[in-house]
Amino acid sequence: MKFSFVPTRRHLPCVVAGTALLVSAPVMAATARGHASAASGPLTGQKWSVEACMAMVGDDPFGARDYALDWERHGNGGQEAKHCHALALLEAGDEESAAQELDELAHQPIEHAERAPSSFRAGLEEDAADAWLSAGQPEKALSSVDYGLAFEDDTRLHLLRARALLAQDQADVVVKELSALVAKKPDIGAEAYVLLASAERRVGQLDAAATHVAHALEIEPENPAALLERGIVRERKGDATGAQADWQRVLDLAPDSHEADLARQDLAVMAADPDTP
């Protein structure tokens, strides 16, 4: 029986929450001092702000896209408007265009000197890599990650690198890199251990994979990705009952998720031919 697992990208509200802080650092600072954070558009008189644009991305991505375009045309939104536009495209499902825009933005000179250029570029490339992975282009995701890592040794970028490598069937590289990472940062979080377990399982290290996915579930007992991976490892080790229980739990916890789609496929294959390895 053949299985595959590469975790899907983070939900966009998490992306927006993190990157909005990077993009709008000067705006946030002004707000904290009690000053207005919006800029006026000379043609419309409208007040523009990165907070207003980012707030629309999750609920109304097309509205955020149009707001960002208007801000660029009439309010001199610059990099903040471009960033919001790219994230709106990402949420609207145009991952490839979003990734391209984020990559281009990461390579541009930083407009505001008060921003931390290294963190800003790393954050943009984190979003770009997520988008490239969602668009099914792991090679470009890896390029984005490596550019971001040249500016900041960011844990999230390392995990995105692992996802991109797994999508290119380079599990042996992931085992090496993530083993070093979790040894250095044992409290790194569940996702790292799930990715490491997935890589170890692919290269035939089932006992190590079982250990690391168990650790992921100690951190997050109801993590769908970890349960999916544990089910795969259990099936490979001959525990069909345990595998079925894990995959059914994924369906119970997150029925509309990518992990649930894979769990359904695995359960269907097992039901059709329970003796297939």
C-alpha positions as CSV (number, residue, x, y, z in Angstrom):
1,M,0.0,0.0,0.0
2,K,1.5,3.4,-1.0
3,F,1.0,6.4,1.2
4,S,2.2,10.0,1.0
5,F,2.1,12.9,3.4
6,V,3.3,16.5,3.1
7,P,1.5,18.8,5.5
8,T,-0.5,21.6,3.9
9,R,0.3,25.2,4.4
10,R,-0.8,27.1,7.4
11,H,-4.2,28.7,7.4
12,L,-3.9,32.2,6.1
13,P,-5.0,34.1,9.3
14,C,-1.8,32.8,10.9
15,V,0.2,34.0,7.9
16,V,-1.5,37.4,8.0
17,A,-1.1,37.8,11.7
18,G,2.6,37.2,11.5
19,T,3.5,39.1,8.4
20,A,1.3,42.1,9.0
21,L,3.5,42.8,12.0
22,L,6.6,42.7,9.8
23,V,5.1,44.9,7.0
24,S,3.5,47.4,9.2
25,A,6.1,47.9,12.0
26,P,6.3,51.7,11.5
27,V,2.5,51.9,11.4
28,M,2.1,49.8,14.5
29,A,4.7,52.0,16.3
30,A,2.8,55.1,15.4
31,T,-0.4,53.7,16.6
32,A,1.1,52.7,19.9
33,R,2.2,56.3,20.4
34,G,-1.3,57.4,19.8
35,H,-0.9,58.7,16.3
36,A,-3.1,58.0,13.3
37,S,-1.8,55.0,11.3
38,A,-3.6,55.7,8.0
39,A,-2.4,57.6,4.9
40,S,-4.6,59.7,2.8
41,G,-5.2,59.1,-0.9
42,P,-4.8,62.3,-2.8
43,L,-7.4,61.5,-5.4
44,T,-10.1,60.1,-3.2
45,G,-9.4,61.5,0.3
46,Q,-9.7,58.0,1.6
47,K,-7.7,56.9,4.6
48,W,-5.6,53.9,3.9
49,S,-3.9,51.5,6.3
50,V,-2.3,48.1,6.3
51,E,-4.4,47.0,9.2
52,A,-7.6,47.7,7.3
53,C,-6.3,45.8,4.3
54,M,-5.0,42.8,6.2
55,A,-8.2,42.6,8.2
56,M,-10.2,41.9,5.0
57,V,-7.9,39.2,3.7
58,G,-9.4,36.2,5.5
59,D,-13.1,37.2,5.1
60,D,-13.1,39.1,1.9
61,P,-9.9,38.4,-0.1
62,F,-11.3,40.0,-3.3
63,G,-12.2,43.1,-1.4
64,A,-8.7,43.1,0.1
65,R,-7.2,42.7,-3.4
66,D,-9.2,45.7,-4.7
67,Y,-8.4,47.8,-1.7
68,A,-4.7,47.1,-2.1
69,L,-4.8,48.0,-5.8
70,D,-6.6,51.2,-5.1
71,W,-4.2,52.0,-2.3
72,E,-1.3,51.5,-4.7
73,R,-2.9,53.7,-7.4
74,H,-4.2,56.5,-5.2
75,G,-2.7,56.3,-1.8
76,N,1.0,55.4,-2.5
77,G,0.7,52.2,-0.5
78,G,4.0,50.9,-1.6
79,Q,5.3,47.7,-0.2
80,E,2.5,47.4,2.4
81,A,-0.1,47.5,-0.3
82,K,1.8,45.1,-2.5
83,H,2.1,42.7,0.5
84,C,-1.6,42.8,1.3
85,H,-2.4,42.3,-2.4
86,A,-0.2,39.2,-2.6
87,L,-1.8,37.7,0.6
88,A,-5.3,38.4,-0.8
89,L,-4.4,36.6,-4.0
90,L,-3.1,33.7,-1.9
91,E,-6.4,33.5,0.1
92,A,-8.4,33.8,-3.1
93,G,-6.7,30.7,-4.5
94,D,-4.3,32.3,-6.9
95,E,-1.2,30.8,-5.2
96,E,1.1,31.1,-8.1
97,S,0.6,34.8,-8.7
98,A,0.8,35.4,-4.9
99,A,4.1,33.5,-4.7
100,Q,5.6,35.4,-7.6
101,E,4.6,38.8,-6.1
102,L,5.9,37.8,-2.7
103,D,9.2,36.7,-4.2
104,E,9.6,39.9,-6.1
105,L,8.8,42.0,-3.0
106,A,11.4,40.1,-1.0
107,H,14.1,41.0,-3.5
108,Q,13.2,44.7,-3.6
109,P,15.0,47.4,-1.6
110,I,13.3,48.0,1.8
111,E,11.3,51.2,1.7
112,H,11.3,52.0,5.4
113,A,14.7,52.1,7.2
114,E,13.0,51.5,10.6
115,R,12.0,48.0,9.5
116,A,14.4,45.1,10.2
117,P,15.3,44.2,6.6
118,S,16.4,40.6,7.4
119,S,13.2,39.7,9.2
120,F,11.1,41.4,6.6
121,R,12.6,39.5,3.7
122,A,12.5,36.2,5.7
123,G,8.8,36.7,6.4
124,L,8.0,37.4,2.8
125,E,9.9,34.3,1.6
126,E,8.1,32.2,4.3
127,D,4.8,33.3,2.7
128,A,6.1,32.8,-0.8
129,A,7.3,29.3,0.0
130,D,3.9,28.4,1.4
131,A,2.3,29.7,-1.7
132,W,4.6,27.8,-4.1
133,L,3.9,24.6,-2.2
134,S,0.2,25.2,-2.4
135,A,0.7,25.8,-6.2
136,G,2.5,22.4,-6.5
137,Q,5.9,24.0,-7.3
138,P,8.3,22.7,-4.6
139,E,11.4,23.7,-6.5
140,K,10.4,27.3,-6.4
141,A,9.4,26.9,-2.8
142,L,12.9,25.7,-2.0
143,S,14.4,28.6,-3.8
144,S,12.3,31.0,-1.7
145,V,13.2,29.3,1.5
146,D,16.9,29.3,0.8
147,Y,16.8,33.0,-0.1
148,G,15.0,33.7,3.2
149,L,17.4,31.6,5.2
150,A,20.3,33.7,3.8
151,F,18.8,36.6,5.8
152,E,17.5,34.9,9.0
153,D,17.9,31.5,10.5
154,D,14.2,31.1,11.0
155,T,12.7,27.8,12.3
156,R,9.6,28.1,10.2
157,L,11.7,28.5,7.0
158,H,13.6,25.3,8.0
159,L,10.2,23.4,8.2
160,L,9.1,24.8,4.9
161,R,12.4,23.6,3.5
162,A,11.6,20.1,4.8
163,R,8.2,20.2,3.2
164,A,9.7,21.3,-0.2
165,L,12.3,18.5,0.0
166,L,9.8,15.9,0.8
167,A,7.7,17.0,-2.1
168,Q,10.8,16.3,-4.3
169,D,11.4,12.9,-2.8
170,Q,14.5,13.9,-0.9
171,A,13.5,12.3,2.4
172,D,17.1,11.3,3.2
173,V,18.1,15.0,3.2
174,V,15.1,15.8,5.4
175,V,16.1,13.1,7.9
176,K,19.6,14.6,8.2
177,E,18.5,18.2,8.5
178,L,15.6,17.8,10.8
179,S,17.4,15.4,13.1
180,A,20.0,18.1,13.6
181,L,17.3,20.7,14.1
182,V,15.3,18.9,16.7
183,A,18.5,18.0,18.5
184,K,19.3,21.7,18.7
185,K,15.7,22.7,19.5
186,P,13.9,19.8,21.2
187,D,11.0,22.1,22.0
188,I,10.5,23.1,18.4
189,G,6.9,21.9,18.2
190,A,4.8,19.0,16.8
191,E,5.1,19.9,13.1
192,A,8.9,19.3,13.0
193,Y,8.5,15.8,14.6
194,V,5.7,14.9,12.1
195,L,7.9,15.9,9.2
196,L,10.8,14.0,10.6
197,A,8.7,10.9,11.1
198,S,7.4,11.2,7.6
199,A,10.9,11.4,6.2
200,E,12.1,8.5,8.3
201,R,9.2,6.3,7.3
202,R,9.9,7.0,3.6
203,V,13.5,5.8,4.0
204,G,12.4,2.7,5.9
205,Q,13.3,3.8,9.5
206,L,10.0,2.8,10.9
207,D,11.0,2.5,14.6
208,A,12.5,6.1,14.5
209,A,9.4,7.3,12.7
210,A,7.1,5.7,15.4
211,T,9.2,7.4,18.1
212,H,9.1,10.8,16.6
213,V,5.4,10.8,15.7
214,A,4.6,9.6,19.2
215,H,6.5,12.7,20.5
216,A,4.5,14.9,18.2
217,L,1.3,13.5,19.7
218,E,2.6,14.1,23.2
219,I,2.9,17.8,22.3
220,E,-0.4,17.9,20.4
221,P,-2.6,14.8,21.1
222,E,-5.2,15.7,18.5
223,N,-3.0,16.9,15.7
224,P,-4.5,15.6,12.5
225,A,-1.2,15.5,10.6
226,A,0.4,13.5,13.4
227,L,-2.5,11.1,13.6
228,L,-2.4,10.6,9.9
229,E,1.3,9.8,9.9
230,R,1.1,7.5,12.9
231,G,-1.6,5.6,11.1
232,I,0.7,5.2,8.1
233,V,3.6,4.0,10.3
234,R,1.3,1.6,12.2
235,E,0.0,0.1,8.9
236,R,3.6,-0.3,7.7
237,K,4.4,-2.1,10.9
238,G,1.4,-4.5,10.5
239,D,-1.0,-2.8,12.9
240,A,-4.0,-2.4,10.7
241,T,-6.4,-1.9,13.6
242,G,-4.3,0.9,15.0
243,A,-4.0,2.5,11.6
244,Q,-7.7,2.5,11.0
245,A,-8.3,4.0,14.4
246,D,-5.9,6.9,13.7
247,W,-7.3,7.6,10.3
248,Q,-10.8,7.6,11.6
249,R,-9.8,10.0,14.3
250,V,-8.4,12.4,11.6
251,L,-11.9,12.3,9.9
252,D,-13.6,13.0,13.3
253,L,-11.2,15.9,14.1
254,A,-10.8,17.7,10.7
255,P,-13.2,16.2,8.2
256,D,-12.6,19.0,5.6
257,S,-8.9,19.0,5.8
258,H,-6.2,17.8,3.4
259,E,-5.2,15.2,6.1
260,A,-8.8,13.9,6.1
261,D,-8.7,13.5,2.3
262,L,-5.5,11.3,2.6
263,A,-7.0,9.4,5.5
264,R,-10.1,8.6,3.4
265,Q,-7.9,7.3,0.6
266,D,-5.9,5.2,3.0
267,L,-9.0,3.7,4.5
268,A,-10.5,3.0,1.1
269,V,-7.3,1.2,0.0
270,M,-7.2,-0.9,3.1
271,A,-10.9,-1.8,2.8
272,A,-10.4,-2.8,-0.8
273,D,-7.4,-5.0,-0.1
274,P,-6.6,-5.4,3.6
275,D,-3.7,-7.7,2.9
276,T,-1.8,-5.3,0.6
277,P,1.4,-4.1,2.3
